[in-house]
Amino acid sequence: MDLGLERVTRLLEALAPAASPLLPPPHLAFPVIHVAGTNGKGSICAYLSSILTASGFRVGRYNSPHLITPRDTIQINNKPISQQDYEFVTQVVHQKDAELNLKATSFELLTAIAFYYFAYGTGVSTHSPSSSPTSSSPSKVDIAVIEVGVGGRLDATNIVPRPKVCVIASIGMDHAGLLGNTIEEVAFEKAGIIKAGAPVVVAPQAEGEKVYRIIQERAAQLTHLPDQIIRVQPASWLNQHEVDKLTPPSPVGRWAVRENGFRFWIPLLGDFQLENATTAIAAINVLKSSTLKEKQAQWSDRITDETIRQGIKNTVWPGRLQWIDSESAPQEIQGRLLVDGAHNPAAAIALRTYVDECISELSSVSPTPRIHWIMAFTTGKNVEEMFDILFSKTSKNTGGDTFSAVEFSAPEGMPWVSPIPAQEVCDRLEKQQERTHIREEDRIRSRAFGSDLRAALEWVGQQRQGDDVVVLCGSLYLVADLFRL
């Protein structure tokens, strides 16, 4: 992976419309909230976009990787760019890259496409790729929420000189070697999005002061004052006595409350959403206060407690700790299933915690259900560490659980991403169980299905009984394959 800012900066500067000299280059054309981190940054972006949309703004959102197609990564008011607009802007950007002989990476090109679209739109009905967009283009956004791809300091999204707010989600070990081999080295790369004059909102950090210290050092280098670094305290679930007085606005979700008594409904599953949702709310409040100081009243006037609540309630983030009901799930699975893109240790811990909660609830009314895991892994992942977390000896009732290893299909536009062969994953699980001296009768039964996801689903459907829980996880690319079935 070739990280760096030189190519994408030259490309975006060259994309400024020559026929409209008053228009700035794409990355300087609109305000930005920039979000980095290891876990939770996608959820935080989804919350932010939804809150700002509920407040009446035209909001761009750029997330990666894509779920189904690259178009998913580029959205305005939570709707993906149309195929027609995507093809138009792609042609514009690729032509410019070829003219300059930059040989930008696929992620740099996609980033440029997003920024161009957010800045100028397309004018598809009246402009050809050789034309320049006009200032009246309907797709120009009021603000954009931009998620870092990998790291932060050298990521292609880090070309905004002064975001409105910089957000650091939970930082953990991921992309080891590329970003660093210690949590401090990884945190240094993530903190690279911090810019002079831009307030910083920091989500709760599982690694604690080691991460906070790196972030504070980076901010201090840029002369940040202490009040420009906001350390978020997570919300709590509202106690049952208070919950009983309220009407749930949707079938899925829970009531939460912040330290100041602010109550809101979180529709996304998992205790970690208490941290993600509160981080998004904190970033929105920082946006309101900072723009008020700058006498930009449209932000402080239009963002209210009610639009924050409405935005959080409306948030959708597919493929992350999401139940697919039996009516929508592939018929082979013969019931509902839980899908999650968990692909690193911190995400695996959160997933296992949630699954244990589900098992505990089910066990109170029926015999303890088994868990059927369907998983794929990206080459280079430490699968043994994931096994330790998800299939720990301390987990209850591992005997009778099953494990189906599959290989995800090649994600579009990401030739560097490939799956670990399914049989290799099974072999590594068997060795792990031998090494940890798990008794034969307590071992998870494993089976490799290559790239045949339907065969894995059918086998699991045959194995499940009663209230057994089926979990598909290990890679967002696998989740995408499921959604394509």
Buried (B, 14 or more C-beta within 10 A) or exposed (E): EEBEBEBBBBBBBBBBBEEEEEBBBBBBBBBBBBBBBBBBBBBBBBBBBBBBBBBEBBBBBBBBBBBBBBBBBBBBBBEBBEEEBBBBBBBBBBEBBEEEEBEBBEBBBBBBBBBBBBBBBBBBEEBEBEEBBBEEBEBBBBBBBBBBBBBBBBBBBBBBEEBBBBBBBBBBBBBBEBBBEEBBEBBBBBBBBBBEEBBBBBBBBBBEEEBBEBBBEBBEEEEBEEEBBBBBBBBEBBEEEEEEEEEEEEEEBBBBBBEEEBBBBBBBBBBBBBBBBBBBBBBBBBBBEBBEEEEBEEBBEBBEEEBBBBBBBBBEBBBBBBBBEEEEBBEBBBBBBBBBBBBBBBBBBBBBEBBEEBBEEBBEEEEBBBBBBBBBBBEEBEBBBBBBBBBEEEBEBBBBBBBBBBBBBEBBBBEEBBBBBBBBBBBBBBEBBEEBEBEEEEBBEBBBBBBBBBBBBBBBBEBBEEBBBBBBBBBBBBBBBBBEE
